[in-house]
Amino acid sequence: MDESQALSINLLDEFEFAPTDVERQQKFQEILKSVMPRLGTNESKIILAEVLIALKLEGIIGQTLSERDGKVVKVLHEAIIQAPEKRKKALRMAYRLLR
């Protein structure tokens, strides 16, 4: 099993809001990996990107963000930022993609 397959298998363990099926997990990783260089080291932006990508892939938010969508994103983002263990897991998963 190569590193990307191992990462896919462990994605749900690492990031609780990650997509629920393997195909979406792989797409999540591809998208996050492509945007990570643009996010730099700003932890808040990285976590926000993870939340937005996961919600979009799951079909929870649409092409354009409604007011309701914005509230959902904000609540999830803040919940991850404020919970040290969730924050650590989300960032660890993102940084692994850069290796």
Buried (B, 14 or more C-beta within 10 A) or exposed (E): EEEBEEBBEBBEEBBBBBBEEEEBBBBBBEBBBEBBEEBEEEBEBBBBBBBBBBBBBBEEBEEEBEEEBEEBBEEBBEBBBEEEEBBEBBBEBBEBBEE
